[in-house]
C-alpha cells in the first residue's frame, strides 16, 4: 500500500509539474505579446514626437513669415497714407 501511495504522490507531482510548465509557457507567450505591443507603442510615441517637433518647427516658421508679412503690410499702409496726405494738400 505504501508503494501505491508513493506512486500516487509521484503521479500528482508529475501532473502538477506539467500543469505549472504549461502555465509558465502561457505566461511567457503573454509577456512576449505585451513586450511586442510596448515596443510598437514606443515606436509610435517616437514617431508622434518627431511629428510634433516638425509641427512646432513649421509653426515657428509660419509665425516668422506672418510677422514679416505684417511689417510689409504696415509699410504699405504707411506709404499709402503718406501718398494720400500728399495728394490731399
Secondary structure, 3 states (H helix, E strand, C coil): CHHHHHHHHHHHHHHHHHHHHHHHHHHHHHHHHHHHHHHHHHHHHHHHHHHHHHHHHHHHHHHHHHHHHHHHHHHHHHHHHHHHHHHHC
